[in-house]
Amino acid sequence: MTSPLECVVNISSGDPAVVSELSNVCVSSLLDVHSDMDHNRSVFTLYGSKVLDDLKSLCVASFDLIDISKHTGVHPRFGVVDVVPFVPYELEQQPSELDLTDAVATRNEFAQFAAKEFGTNTYLYGPERSLPDTRRAIRAGALPSFSADRYFETRGAMCVGARSPLVAYNLIIDASLNDAAKLAKNLRGDKVRTLVFEVGGRTQLSANLVAPWSVGPIQFYEMVEEESKIIGAELVGLVPSYCITESSRPLELYGLSITSTIEARAKSHS
């Protein structure tokens, strides 16, 4: 690993007791944890020189504590350690797509390691194939990129990726699921991926902003606001500092704060 990498690990549990135990095994790299019981999912943001060591420890602990065959939750998933993206990230970087060379190399090495050491089939995604396309391929019965030497049903499969920064962002909107699905479809494109869930009896529009230097959370919020009343906004994980742009309204309206940036957490963590 020749440049700093961020790793945003998606674990299939929102149980507070489990999340607390998992947080303790990756503290040297851990910048943020976001958990949701309805999704039954947690997002661990790791960053820095010890990412790979902490990632491996996080995987081991997750496999000890979670059985994917017994998992329930509204979020789609294939494994205990469900999604592992490697993201090149220099603090205070310029808003743009990044060179993925180091991230791809680390992805490939870790995916092969995980299949051999953890007994989980691994599927690669990144510049060759998006995560949504990879998920569709798995559902269609595609063979793993790396097959487990000894497969554990309780651990499931793992999607290991290399990508530029993205922002995971949820909005609760005043709309039926059908109307929200239509809105989500209209918003979906090269820069925005969307899903709709019923969460706690409310309609959640869940977005991955895959080009946040172009469409960040503030811009997305205002796009949705033109079509539907927004009840609440929630950031999942952290954002690059360039996403905190000027607005005539407080950041809290958008579910953001100055401390929700990768830069702020990295500086406070060091």
C-alpha positions in Angstrom: 0.0 0.0 0.0 2.0 3.0 -1.3 -0.7 5.7 -0.6 -3.3 6.2 2.1 -6.4 4.2 1.7 -9.8 4.5 3.2 -11.8 1.3 3.7 -15.5 1.5 4.3 -16.5 -1.9 5.6 -20.2 -2.9 5.5 -21.0 -5.5 8.2 -24.3 -7.3 8.4 -25.3 -6.4 11.9 -26.8 -3.4 13.6 -26.8 -5.0 17.1 -25.3 -2.4 19.5 -23.5 -5.1 21.6 -22.0 -6.7 18.5 -21.0 -3.3 17.0 -19.3 -2.3 20.3 -17.2 -5.5 20.3 -16.3 -5.0 16.7 -15.3 -1.4 17.2 -12.8 -2.5 19.8 -10.7 -4.6 17.4 -10.0 -1.9 14.8 -9.5 1.2 16.9 -6.2 2.2 15.4 -7.8 2.9 12.0 -11.4 3.5 13.0 -12.8 7.0 12.2 -16.5 6.3 12.3 -19.2 3.7 12.8 -22.7 4.1 11.6 -25.3 1.5 12.6 -28.9 0.9 11.7 -31.1 -1.8 13.3 -33.8 -1.7 10.6 -31.2 -2.3 7.9 -29.3 -4.6 10.5 -26.1 -3.2 9.0 -23.1 -1.2 10.2 -20.6 0.8 8.3 -17.0 1.0 9.7 -14.8 3.7 8.2 -11.1 2.8 8.4 -8.3 5.0 7.3 -4.5 5.1 7.5 -1.4 2.9 7.5 -2.9 0.1 9.6 -6.1 -0.3 7.5 -5.3 -3.9 6.4 -4.4 -5.2 9.8 -7.5 -3.7 11.4 -9.6 -4.9 8.5 -8.5 -8.5 9.0 -9.1 -8.2 12.8 -12.6 -6.8 12.0 -13.4 -9.7 9.7 -12.3 -12.4 12.2 -14.4 -10.8 15.0 -17.4 -10.4 12.7 -17.3 -14.1 11.6 -17.1 -15.1 15.3 -20.2 -13.0 16.3 -22.5 -13.0 13.3 -24.3 -15.9 11.4 -25.5 -14.7 8.0 -27.9 -17.6 7.7 -29.9 -16.1 10.6 -29.7 -12.5 9.4 -32.8 -10.3 9.0 -33.0 -6.7 7.9 -34.3 -4.6 5.0 -30.9 -4.1 3.4 -29.8 -6.6 0.7 -26.7 -8.6 1.7 -24.7 -11.7 0.7 -22.4 -12.1 3.6 -21.3 -11.2 7.2 -18.5 -8.9 5.9 -20.7 -7.9 3.0 -18.9 -5.1 1.1 -15.2 -4.1 1.4 -14.2 -1.1 -0.8 -10.7 0.3 -0.9 -10.6 4.0 -1.7 -7.5 6.1 -2.4 -7.7 9.2 -0.2 -5.3 12.0 0.5 -6.6 14.4 3.1 -7.7 17.8 1.7 -7.6 16.4 -1.8 -9.2 18.1 -4.7 -12.7 17.1 -5.7 -12.2 14.6 -8.6 -12.1 11.0 -9.5 -8.9 9.3 -8.4 -6.2 6.9 -9.7 -7.3 3.5 -8.5 -4.1 1.6 -9.2 -3.1 1.1 -5.6 -6.7 0.4 -4.5 -7.1 -2.3 -7.2 -3.9 -4.0 -6.3 -4.9 -4.0 -2.6 -8.4 -5.2 -3.5 -7.1 -8.2 -5.5 -4.6 -9.2 -2.7 -7.2 -8.9 0.0 -10.0 -10.7 -1.9 -7.6 -13.7 -2.6 -6.5 -13.7 1.1 -10.1 -13.6 2.4 -11.2 -16.5 0.2 -8.3 -18.6 1.4 -8.1 -17.6 5.1 -11.7 -16.8 5.9 -13.7 -19.4 3.9 -15.8 -16.8 2.1 -16.3 -16.6 -1.6 -15.2 -13.2 -2.9 -16.4 -11.1 -5.8 -14.5 -8.2 -7.3 -16.0 -4.9 -8.2 -14.5 -1.6 -9.3 -13.5 0.0 -12.6 -14.3 -3.3 -14.5 -17.8 -3.8 -12.9 -19.9 -1.8 -10.5 -21.2 -3.0 -7.2 -24.8 -3.1 -8.4 -23.7 -5.1 -11.5 -21.7 -7.5 -9.2 -24.7 -8.0 -7.0 -26.9 -8.8 -10.0 -24.2 -11.3 -11.2 -24.2 -13.0 -7.8 -28.0 -13.4 -7.9 -27.7 -14.8 -11.4 -25.3 -17.5 -10.2 -21.9 -16.1 -11.3 -18.8 -17.8 -10.1 -16.7 -16.0 -7.5 -13.6 -14.1 -8.5 -11.9 -16.2 -5.8 -13.5 -19.3 -4.4 -13.1 -20.3 -0.8 -10.8 -23.2 0.0 -13.3 -24.3 2.6 -16.7 -22.4 2.4 -18.6 -21.5 5.5 -22.4 -21.0 5.0 -22.5 -18.9 8.2 -20.1 -16.3 6.6 -21.6 -16.0 3.1 -20.0 -14.1 0.3 -17.9 -10.9 0.2 -17.8 -8.1 -2.4 -14.4 -6.5 -2.4 -13.9 -3.4 -4.4 -11.8 -0.5 -5.5 -13.5 2.9 -6.1 -13.3 6.6 -5.8 -14.9 8.3 -2.8 -18.7 8.1 -2.6 -21.2 9.4 -0.1 -24.0 7.2 1.4 -26.9 9.4 2.2 -30.5 8.7 3.3 -33.5 10.9 3.2 -36.9 10.2 4.9 -39.5 11.6 2.5 -43.3 12.2 2.7 -44.2 9.8 0.0 -45.6 6.3 -0.6 -43.2 3.5 -1.4 -44.6 3.5 -5.0 -44.1 7.2 -5.5 -40.7 7.0 -3.9 -39.7 4.2 -6.2 -40.7 6.3 -9.2 -38.7 9.3 -7.8 -35.7 7.0 -7.2 -35.8 5.8 -10.7 -35.9 9.3 -12.1 -32.9 10.3 -9.9 -30.8 7.3 -10.8 -27.9 7.8 -13.1 -24.1 7.8 -13.5 -23.6 10.0 -10.5 -26.4 8.8 -8.3 -27.6 5.3 -7.3 -30.8 4.9 -5.3 -32.9 2.4 -3.4 -36.2 2.8 -1.5 -37.0 1.1 1.8 -39.7 1.1 4.4 -38.0 2.0 7.7 -39.9 2.3 10.9 -43.2 2.8 9.0 -41.6 5.7 7.0 -40.3 5.9 3.4 -36.5 6.1 3.1 -34.8 7.2 -0.1 -31.3 5.7 0.2 -28.6 7.1 -2.2 -25.0 6.4 -3.1 -23.6 9.6 -4.5 -20.8 8.0 -6.6 -19.4 11.3 -7.9 -19.7 13.5 -4.8 -17.4 16.2 -6.3 -20.3 16.8 -8.8 -23.4 15.8 -6.9 -22.9 15.9 -3.1 -25.4 15.5 -0.3 -26.5 19.2 -0.4 -27.1 19.1 -4.1 -28.9 15.8 -3.8 -31.1 17.0 -1.0 -32.2 20.0 -3.0 -32.9 17.8 -6.1 -35.2 15.6 -4.0 -36.7 18.7 -2.3 -38.0 19.8 -5.7 -40.1 16.6 -6.0 -41.0 15.6 -2.5 -41.3 16.9 1.1 -38.2 15.8 3.1 -38.8 14.9 6.7 -35.2 14.1 7.7 -31.7 13.6 6.4 -29.0 11.1 7.5 -25.3 10.8 6.4 -24.0 7.2 6.5 -20.3 7.3 7.4 -18.2 10.4 6.5 -17.8 12.8 3.6 -14.8 14.4 1.9 -14.3 17.9 3.1 -15.2 19.3 -0.3 -18.8 18.2 0.2 -19.3 20.8 2.9 -20.2 23.6 0.5 -21.8 26.9 1.2 -25.5 27.0 1.7 -27.9 29.6 2.9 -29.3 27.0 5.3 -27.6 25.3 8.3 -25.6 22.1 7.6 -27.8 20.2 10.2 -30.7 20.5 7.8 -28.8 18.2 5.4 -27.7 15.8 8.2 -24.2 17.2 8.0 -21.7 18.9 10.2 -18.1 20.2 10.1 -17.1 17.1 12.1 -18.6 14.7 9.7 -15.7 15.0 7.2 -12.9 12.4 6.8 -10.4 15.2 7.4 -11.9 16.3 10.7 -12.1 12.7 12.0 -8.6 11.8 10.8 -7.1 14.9 12.5 -8.9 14.2 15.8 -7.9 10.5 15.6 -4.2 11.2 15.1 
